Amino acid sequence: MSKTRAIRFSDKEQRQIEEFLAKNPFFDFSTLARMAILEFVENPKMTLKAVKKSSQAANSGRQNEQSQ
């Protein structure tokens, strides 16, 4: 079953998308969005950084583990 999602674009982004689609009429917006999202999910080109636990949160976690 497919699911509809919403994406909010700035005016500049919207203009760029419309220009691309006008120059590439064999694409529709839905296909373009699916292709771009799947490409990113399968081959991300950015490094994400994890949020580190604060020392207080880490100590609290250890205390909870010791009390169990």
Sequence and secondary structure as in RCSB ss.txt:
>XXXX:A:sequence
MSKTRAIRFSDKEQRQIEEFLAKNPFFDFSTLARMAILEFVENPKMTLKAVKKSSQAANSGRQNEQSQ
>XXXX:A:secstr
          HHHHHHHHHHHHH TT  HHHHHHHHHHHHHHS  S        HHHHHHHHHHHHH 
